[in-house]
Amino acid sequence: MRAKGAAAALIGLATVGATYSDIHAQQPLLLAQESAASESLSVWDGVFTQKQADRGKELYTTHCSECHLGTLLGSDMAPPLIGGDFLSNWTGSTLGDLFERIRKTMPMNNPGSVPRNAIPDILAYILSVNRFPVGETELSHDAQLLRKIRIEATKPDQSNKSNKSDKSE
């Protein structure tokens, strides 16, 4: 009986040890993902690549240009996706909000038909045409992560960031 109890205790400890080892090994990855997800970004932070925007141009032509036109200026049926009107409509929102609008309601004649994996590329193209800076990382296909990227018409004041870091030193 004692042997069975000791064996059960050893198996339990081994299981806890293996589980702890797995969790401990994954911890840096999980912390990095949480840190990245908790950071709030702006469209001014270079959140897409040129390659992604290039792919997005073709996808935009296929899925969006019939209503929003090849120029992204919109039509009687669809609002512009470029310039002041677009930015005033979306400033204060996130790329996740725009992603969901496209996913659920576009195109108007066949809502929800734009492939989910095409939407980040289309967003990258829209951002590039609006002259937001290119970066080294592609936009995610995860709408939750896209909700961390704010759409802002004007570039955030970088002097405030440097003033804050100067004050903390």
Order of alpha helices (4+ residues) and beta strands (2+ residues): alpha-beta-alpha-alpha-alpha-alpha-alpha-alpha-beta-alpha
